[in-house]
Amino acid sequence: MRPEVVAEAIENQVDFIFSHHPLMFRPAKNLDLANPQNQMYADLLKHDIVVYSAHTNLDNAPGGMNDWLAQVISLRHTSGLVFRQNEPEYLLSIQVPSNDIDAVRLALAAYRRAGDSVSDASFQTSGISWFTPTDDQAGMNGVVGERTWADMVSLKLKVRQADLAETVALMKEVHPLANPSYEVVQLHNEGRSIWMGRVGELEKPMTIREFAESCKTAFDVKGLRLISHTPDKLVHRVAILGGSGGRFYPDVLKQQADVYVTGDISYHPAHDMLAAGLSVVDPGHHIESVCKPRLKHLFNQWRLENNWDIDITMSELNTDPFTFI
């Protein structure tokens, strides 16, 4: 978040800014408005602009920042670079009248988050439910007070922890019964692994020097830094991590990548990488601006799906502080 971006937002009468980099990297020690950062905070407050920053979570998200960066350089067969955590998964089991199973199943199948490998996976078994209706408004057939039965289906689906509450709420909304029977059980599998950065294969091998040139074109930068003792070595496998990824180079070595693409490499870590036999392409930190059009597309998709009455605009500013001469 930079003052010029806030000025652009004010000019465009924006109410809400979604940023990748956080609003405050360092705490404000005073309220002196001669400091441009402090003035920026004051401008945001004065114009009632909300700022939401998705930094490391967007870096880690499947279908997020590092997948977008990997797509820019056309990596194939990508996998995670730096392990972060395992997200628990749950089995949601729901009892549904057989006549309503398709409507419930399809509604839940439509609820899908980015990164799901299977969009509509579920399992169902059929059976008979015996019951005595006590309330003729309960949604079940039968006479109040008389024992009867109904064809029922047990629908089972795997749900991530982050999606569990919303999935259960949606199930209750679309279920034909006022008080549906359901069960939630935590699975004892490893869950979904969350990784930062990506490792993948090039479509065809090229030298490290050629790959660096291709990165300059792909990321539309005027210059970049190449750290390598072997610029004519062929590249097959590439690791990429947006932002300042120098400290993660041991993970790159473990993943047996031929070259590492990341930003903000400083002097001594560069020597350490060379000593370890690793080549690095540093196109800068600002390549993360690839997120802007992709976030706009994603937000417009959510706007249509959820009938949000909002206008979404993308900042047109280039806030890269560096100029190559």
C-alpha positions, -999 to +999 in steps of 0.1 A: +000+000+000+015+033-012+002+069-008-002+072-046-026+042-046-047+058-018-048+090-038-060+070-069-087+054-047-099+088-034-100+102-069-121+072-080-144+074-049-134+039-038-149+026-005-127-006-001-092-014-011-080-050-014-042-051-013-016-078-013+010-060+008-002-050+042-011-014+050+015-012+079+048-029+076+062-009+105+043+006+135+036+043+134+056+059+163+039+093+160+011+111+142+033+136+124+016+141+090+048+153+075+056+116+073+040+104+040+029+071+055+011+089+084-005+112+059-017+081+040-033+067+071-050+100+077-063+102+041-078+067+045-096+076+077-108+110+064-124+093+033-138+063+052-118+038+031-115+002+043-082-016+036-081-054+035-047-070+029-042-106+020-004-112+021+009-146+033-026-162+030-027-152-007+008-165-012-002-199+003-036-202-013-041-229-039-050-210-070-034-179-056-003-158-060+023-185-066+001-205-090-004-173-110+034-167-111+040-203-122+014-198-150+032-167-162+064-187-169+044-217-182+054-242-156+038-277-160+031-304-134+035-280-105+037-289-068+044-271-036+078-257-027+077-248+010+054-268+033+033-247+056+006-269+072-020-296+068-056-284+068-080-310+085-108-325+065-142-337+077-168-362+065-203-347+064-231-373+064-267-362+057-300-381+057-321-369+027-355-381+015-349-400-018-371-377-038-349-347-028-315-362-031-306-347-065-315-311-054-294-314-022-265-331-038-262-307-067-265-276-045-237-289-023-216-299-053-219-263-067-202-250-035-166-253-046-134-234-036-103-227-057-078-255-054-103-284-051-090-313-072-126-328-076-155-304-078-185-326-070-173-358-053-198-375-030-210-410-020-245-421-012-263-452+000-300-459+002-321-472+031-355-470+049-362-447+078-390-457+102-405-429+123-437-416+139-446-381+128-452-357+157-455-325+137-473-323+104-451-293+095-419-313+097-418-319+060-422-357+061-451-377+047-473-396+070-501-391+096-492-375+129-491-402+156-489-432+132-458-451+126-446-451+090-415-452+068-398-433+040-371-440+015-340-421+025-305-416+011-274-411+032-252-386+014-216-383+023-191-357+012-156-346+022-153-310+034-123-289+043-122-273+077-123-238+063-155-246+044-173-267+070-195-240+086-206-226+053-213-261+039-235-271+069-254-238+066-260-243+029-271-279+036-297-267+061-309-240+036-315-265+008-326-295+028-364-302+026-367-310+063-368-283+090-345-303+113-323-325+091-303-353+106-266-350+098-232-360+113-197-344+111-167-366+117-130-354+115-111-377+091-078-393+102-061-386+069-034-360+065-059-335+050-050-310+024-014-298+024-008-260+022+024-250+004+041-217-004+058-214-037+057-238-066+080-262-084+074-274-120+087-284-153+094-263-184+077-274-216+111-277-232+146-273-218+166-241-223+198-227-209+197-207-177+206-175-196+177-182-221+153-188-192+163-156-176+156-137-208+122-154-211+114-143-175+122-107-184+097-110-213+071-129-194+071-105-164+075-074-186+105-061-166+132-039-181+160-058-163+166-086-138+195-101-119+210-135-128+229-153-101+247-183-117+281-199-122+266-220-150+245-197-173+248-222-202+235-252-182+201-266-194+171-259-172+143-285-168+129-280-133+121-245-119+111-233-085+093-199-080+082-180-050+069-144-052+082-117-030+115-120-009+122-157-010+159-158-004+157-176+029+138-205+014+166-216-010+173-248+011+138-259+001+146-253-035+177-276-032+156-303-015+131-301-045+161-305-069+152-275-090+177-263-116+169-226-111+150-205-085+129-175-094+123-150-065+129-114-056+150-092-033+181-114-031+208-097-011+246-100-013+255-127+012+225-150+005+234-148-032+270-161-024+254-189-003+232-199-032+261-199-056+282-220-032+253-245-030+253-248-068+220-231-072+212-206-100+187-178-093+167-154-114+157-122-095+131-103-115+122-082-084+094-080-059+070-062-081+062-092-104+035-100-078+015-073-096+003-102-118-023-107-091-042-075-100-061-086-132-065-121-117-081-108-085-103-085-105-116-115-125-121-135-094-140-107-076-162-102-106-170-139-107-180-138-070-200-106-076-221-124-102-225-156-082-236-137-050-255-108-066-232-082-050-241-047-059-206-034-062-182-020-089-147-035-090-118-014-105-082-023-107-054+002-099-036+013-130-005+025-111+030+009-113+044+012-078+078-005-086+103+018-070+132+007-092+142+020-127+169+002-148+192+025-167 
